[in-house]
Amino acid sequence: MSITTYDHIEGQAEDTAQKEARFSFGENWARFLDVLNEDRIASAEKSLCRMLGLPNLSGKRFLDVGSGSGLFSLAAHRLGARVHSFDLDPQSVACTKELRRRYAVNAADWRIEQHSALDADYLSSLGSFDIVYSWGVLHHTGAMWRALDLVHRPVVEGGLLFVAIYNDTGTQSARWLRIKRLYNRLPRPLRIPYAVAVATPGEIKEALRSLVTGNAGHYLRTWGSSGYRGMSRWHDTLDWIGGYPYEVAKPEEIFDFYTERHFILRRMKCGGVGLGCNEFVFEKTGTARRHGIPAGE
């Protein structure tokens, strides 16, 4: 698929998204801050180092595109990076600033702004970064492929791009698009009961499976522990059910897309049950390396 075709499709997608209600990501993350603690921050730091393949981020310039709760901006800062965070949602920006106030009040090397990942001029104005990070964000812009194209540009030669994008599961993804649209069209008092109703069947199946396999304790701990990225299971569930706009991509599409743009894949982690995010860490090289079938052919 050529970039021209992407632009044509996404112009329509962005127009549709702008006409419909968007999920209140910042509102959800503001509630998440109530349960944030040192264990969750430490888990975030470990997961970031693990995926990037680095022991720390000392001396690195780190761009957090769509900072959300601000947890991973904070993790990058504590790992030694000079951090620039931005998000479109004003409440998400407020969350990120709150974490800076709580944990790094005197940080002169952590800048936070409100901007869109689709603003090419803004991204160009930021300069270059050793690491560009955007986890679970770009598929919510209403123009995912354009956002994916824009965020790689600030990466320095030899730098890393870390993105996570919802997996395309065909008809299952189409079903979840309908679920998400309905959530955002409902009156506010009905949204939480709706989310609980949507999540309950899957949770019952997982609870029963944990009983059969003797892992009930582990299942229960997932509701209170920090998890692999330091996040909260309930807030992630609400983000998943309500997160709209919503786009998806197959792993090979992301791979081919960035291979065409002079990146090579360094690490990949696939979503556990197919519906979650696929995580990719790419390194920017001087020469495009094509593998498999290039995007657009």
N, C-alpha and C positions, 0 to 999 in steps of 0.2 A: 504493500500500500504506500503510495507516494505521500509526501508531506502536503501536497496540494489537496489530495483527497482527504487527509486528516483534517485540514482546515475547513473544508466544505462541510464534513460531517459534524465537526465540533462547533462550528458557527450555529448550526441548528440545535445541537445539544445545549450549548450555553444559553441560547435564547429561551429554550424550554425551561431550563433550570432557573433562570432569572424570573420567569413568570410564576413559578411554583415556590412553595415555602421551603426554606432550607432548614436543616437540623441545627439546633442551638448547641453547637459543639462546645463553645466557651462556657455555657451554663452547666453542662455536664462536667467539664473539667474543674469548674469552681467547686463543685461538690466533691470531686475526687481529692482536692487538696485537704479536705477534712480528715482523710484517712492516710495521707502521705506521711511517711516516717523514714528514719534512717535506713531501716532494712530495705524498703522499696527503692530508695536512692542508690544504695549499694548494689542492688540487683540490676538497676538500670545501667550503672557504670560497668558492671561485669559483662552484661549482654552487649553493650556498645563496643567494648574492647574485643570481645570474642568475635563479633561479626567483622570488625575492621581488621582483625589480626594484628593489633597493636597493644603493647603493655600499658601505654598511657597516651595522652594527646599533648604532651608538653611541647610548647612552641608552635602548635598547629593553629591555623585559622579555620574556624568551624562555622558553617552557615546552616542554620536550622530553618528550613523552609516549611512554614506551618507549624509553629512551636507548640500549639495546643496547650496542654497543662504547664509546659515549661520544664517538665521533668528531665528531658534529654538535653536541653540547653544547660540545665544545672549540672547534669552528669558530665557533660563535655567540659564545662568550666572547672569542675572539681578535679577533672583528669588533666588539667593544665592548659586547655585550649583558650584562645582568644575567640569569643563567641559573638556572633551576630544572629539575633533571632527576629523573625517577623511572622505575622499571621494576619489574615484578613478579618477575622472575628475579633471585635474589640474586647470581649470578655476573655478570650484566649490570651490576648496581649496583656490584659490585667492579671491573669493567672501567672503568666511568665514573670511579670514585674513583681508580683507578690512573692514568688520563689526567690527572686534576686534579693528582695527586701529581707526575707527570712534568713537566707543562708549565705548571701554574698553582698551585703549592703554597701560595701565600699569598693565593689568590683568596677574598676575603670575600663576593663577589657571585655565587658559584656554589654552589648548594645541591643535594645529591644525597640521594634517599630511596628506600626500597623500598615501593611501593604499586601497586595495580591501576588500570588505565584504566577499570575498571567500578565503581570506588568513588566514587559520586556525592558523598558527604559529604566525602571527601578533596579532590576537585576543587573543591568549593565553598569549602573552607577556604583555598585557595591565593590567592584574590583574582583580579585581572584581569591580562591580559598583552597586550602589543602584538602578539606573534607566538606562536601555538600551532603546534607542529611535531610531526607523527607520521608518519614515513615507514616504510611496510611493517610496521606494528605491529598496527593495529586488526583486520585480517582474521585475526589469530592469537589473538584473545581468547576465541573460542568464542561471542561475542555481538557481532558486528561492528556491526550497526545501532544497538544500544544504545550501544556505544562511540563511534560516529560522532556520536550525539546528545549525548553527555556532553562530548566534547572541544571543541565549539564554544562552550560556555557561558562559559569564562573569557576569551574574546576581547573586547577593549574595542571600543567604537564606533569604526569606522574602522581597526580592527586586522586582521591577516591570519591566516588559517588555512591551513596547508600540510599536506596529507595525501596519501599514496600508497597505493593499494589495488589488489590483484590484479584483472586484467581477467577478465571472465566470457566464456569462449570456448565455452560449452555443453558438448558431449560431451567435448571436450578437457580442460576443467577437471574434469569428473567423473572422467576417467581419472587425472589428477594427484592427485585426492583419494585414490584407491585406492593410488597409488604412495607417497604420504606416510604413509598409515596403516600400510602394510606396513613401511616403513622403521622406524617407531617401535615396531612389534611385534617386530622382529627382535632376537635377542641382540646385545649391544653389539659383539662382535668381527666380526659380519657386516655391520654398517651401512656402514662405509666401502667394502668391496668391492661392496656392493649399489649405493651411490651412484655408484661408478665405472662399474659395468655400466649403470646407467640413463643416465648422462651421455655415455658413449662414443659411441653412434650419432649423437647430435646434434653432438658435437665432430668426428667424422669427416666428417660432411656439411659442417660449416663450414670445416674445414681444406681439403677438396677444392674447395669453392667459392672459397676464397681463392687456391688455386693456379691455378684456371681464370681468375680475374679479375686475377691478378698481384698480389694483396694478402697473400701468405703472410707477409711481414715484419710487416704490421700485426696479423695474427692471432696470431703468436707473441708480439708485444709486449703483447697484452692479458693474457697470463699473468704478466707481470712489471711492467707499468706500473700507475699509480694509477687509470686510467680516469676517466670523467667525474665520478664522485662521490668518488673517492679510495678506493674499496673494492677488495677482492681478488676476482678472478674465481673462484678455488677456494672461498673461504669463502662467497661469494654463491651458488655452485652448490650447496654443501652445505646452506645455509640454504633454498634453493628446494626441493631434493629432500626434505629432512626436515621442513621447516617445517609444523608441525601444532599446534593446530587450523588449519583452512584454509577461508576463505570468499572469495567473489569478488563483483564487481559490475560492471555495464555502466557506461560513462562517463555516459550520460544519467541513470542512477539516482542517481549521486552528485550530479550537477548539479541534478536536481530536488529531491533531499533537502535540500540546503543553500539552494537558492533559496527553498524554503518557510520556511526559518529565518532569513530576512533577510540572506542573503549574495549577493554577485554574483561571478561568476567573473572573475578577473584574468589567470590564466595556466594553461595545461594542456599536459602533455607525455604523449603516449601511449606505452605499451610498444612496443618495436621489432618483435617478432615476434608480438604478440598475447597471449602468456602472461605477460608481465611486469607491472609495476605501471604504472598510469596515475597521473600526478602532477597535483594540483590546488592552485592557490592562490586562495583566496576572500577577499574583503573584506567585513567586517561593516558593514551599512548600517542606517539607522533604519527603512526601509520595505521590506517584502518586494517583490521584483520577480519576477514569474512569466514564464517563457519556455517555450514548448513545452507539453508535457503534464505538469502537476504530479504529483508522486508521490502515489499513492493514488487517482488517477482513471483 
